[in-house]
Amino acid sequence: MEKILEIRNLDKSFGGVHAINHLSFDVYKGEILGLIGPNGSGKSTSVNLISGVYLPDEGEIIYKGENIIGKSIPDRAYLGIGRTFQSPRPFEGLTVRDSIYTVALLHHRKKADAKTKTEEILEMSDLMPIANELCAKLPIEKRKWLDMARVLAMDPSIIMLDECLAGLNPQEMEMSTDFVQKINQMGITIIFIEHVMAAVTKICHRVVVLNEGGLLCDGDPNVVMKMPEVIEAYLGGGYKNAIEN
Ligand SMILES: Nc1ncnc2c1ncn2[C@@H]1O[C@H](COP(=O)(O)OP(=O)(O)OP(=O)(O)O)[C@@H](O)[C@H]1O
């Protein structure tokens, strides 16, 4: 399998907080990789390092064979590294259509190309019925879909989705995971950062588990989720006593 992203010995501290601790893992082209771990284990910091929000103290991020550490956030986006945020960040004053078009124009430059791209994305994302609504008026689940749709306007090779299911009801979660799979079927690699384990086991081909900023283990979601060290990382060392009592 071809590697699209290689995280090599990454390290990042914020003052006295060692957020990422000599972390290494690979992402393979075309997969949906679940990036999981307890609160504070370093998932969002990893995404921020890969997208260029933070610079690491040590380590390399190899994307399509090239170390991208020196590249800016926009350069990484133009290279095909997309991301969403835990809290959606819509362009409040724009409609759904114009919001996607604005990003498409940044990437495609020509108005006609950006327009074609926008209509394609509206169609495939099921956002067409609300294309003319103001972003500010959208409910949370539509804001989250719009965030994903906007990233698509950059023609990404990989998208990191940071808790795209948080705050959604079961039906909205189902629709969102369907959308994520649809994006993946377009040939786009996905890093899926999520606490909803049913969704992780449903759509992820593989998971990487972080704990205290380092790699705990990786593998098949159904196998990894049952490993005692993973359960202990989530529930704490006392979980065995709790089960036995
Ligand atoms: N900008 C920052 N300044 C200081 N500490 C930070 C900063 N960003 C993250 N941290 C700390 O780094 C550690 C890892 O945080 P991170 O947000 O990456 O974890 P996470 O796995 O995404 O957690 P969650 O599941 O709660 O979102 C935490 O201890 C956090 O408080």
Ligand as a Chemical Component Dictionary entry (heavy atoms), coordinates in Angstrom:
data_LIG
# 
_chem_comp.id                   LIG 
_chem_comp.type                 NON-POLYMER 
_chem_comp.pdbx_formal_charge   0 
_chem_comp.three_letter_code    LIG 
# 
loop_
_chem_comp_atom.comp_id 
_chem_comp_atom.atom_id 
_chem_comp_atom.alt_atom_id 
_chem_comp_atom.type_symbol 
_chem_comp_atom.charge 
_chem_comp_atom.model_Cartn_x 
_chem_comp_atom.model_Cartn_y 
_chem_comp_atom.model_Cartn_z 
_chem_comp_atom.pdbx_ordinal 
LIG N1  N1  N 0 -2.405  25.835 22.299 1  
LIG C1  C1  C 0 -2.213  25.101 23.379 2  
LIG N2  N2  N 0 -1.628  25.626 24.488 3  
LIG C2  C2  C 0 -1.400  24.880 25.589 4  
LIG N3  N3  N 0 -1.723  23.564 25.704 5  
LIG C3  C3  C 0 -2.320  22.983 24.632 6  
LIG C4  C4  C 0 -2.600  23.710 23.432 7  
LIG N4  N4  N 0 -3.176  22.869 22.548 8  
LIG C5  C5  C 0 -3.278  21.670 23.168 9  
LIG N5  N5  N 0 -2.753  21.760 24.420 10 
LIG C6  C6  C 0 -2.647  20.657 25.389 11 
LIG O1  O1  O 0 -2.070  19.567 24.692 12 
LIG C7  C7  C 0 -2.668  18.338 25.121 13 
LIG C8  C8  C 0 -3.283  17.636 23.910 14 
LIG O2  O2  O 0 -4.421  18.380 23.505 15 
LIG P1  P1  P 0 -5.279  18.005 22.229 16 
LIG O3  O3  O 0 -6.320  19.067 22.077 17 
LIG O4  O4  O 0 -4.400  17.750 21.078 18 
LIG O5  O5  O 0 -5.955  16.641 22.689 19 
LIG P2  P2  P 0 -7.167  15.853 22.014 20 
LIG O6  O6  O 0 -6.761  14.425 21.986 21 
LIG O7  O7  O 0 -7.538  16.482 20.727 22 
LIG O8  O8  O 0 -8.321  16.074 23.091 23 
LIG P3  P3  P 0 -9.927  16.125 22.908 24 
LIG O9  O9  O 0 -10.352 14.733 22.580 25 
LIG O10 O10 O 0 -10.400 16.569 24.261 26 
LIG O11 O11 O 0 -10.230 17.115 21.820 27 
LIG C9  C9  C 0 -3.691  18.695 26.199 28 
LIG O12 O12 O 0 -3.059  18.572 27.456 29 
LIG C10 C10 C 0 -3.999  20.147 25.894 30 
LIG O13 O13 O 0 -4.424  20.842 27.047 31 
# 
loop_
_chem_comp_bond.comp_id 
_chem_comp_bond.atom_id_1 
_chem_comp_bond.atom_id_2 
_chem_comp_bond.value_order 
_chem_comp_bond.pdbx_ordinal 
LIG N1  C1  SING 1  
LIG C1  N2  SING 2  
LIG C1  C4  DOUB 3  
LIG N2  C2  DOUB 4  
LIG C2  N3  SING 5  
LIG N3  C3  DOUB 6  
LIG C3  C4  SING 7  
LIG C3  N5  SING 8  
LIG C4  N4  SING 9  
LIG N4  C5  DOUB 10 
LIG C5  N5  SING 11 
LIG N5  C6  SING 12 
LIG C6  O1  SING 13 
LIG C6  C10 SING 14 
LIG O1  C7  SING 15 
LIG C7  C8  SING 16 
LIG C7  C9  SING 17 
LIG C8  O2  SING 18 
LIG O2  P1  SING 19 
LIG P1  O3  DOUB 20 
LIG P1  O4  SING 21 
LIG P1  O5  SING 22 
LIG O5  P2  SING 23 
LIG P2  O6  DOUB 24 
LIG P2  O7  SING 25 
LIG P2  O8  SING 26 
LIG O8  P3  SING 27 
LIG P3  O9  DOUB 28 
LIG P3  O10 SING 29 
LIG P3  O11 SING 30 
LIG C9  O12 SING 31 
LIG C9  C10 SING 32 
LIG C10 O13 SING 33 
# 
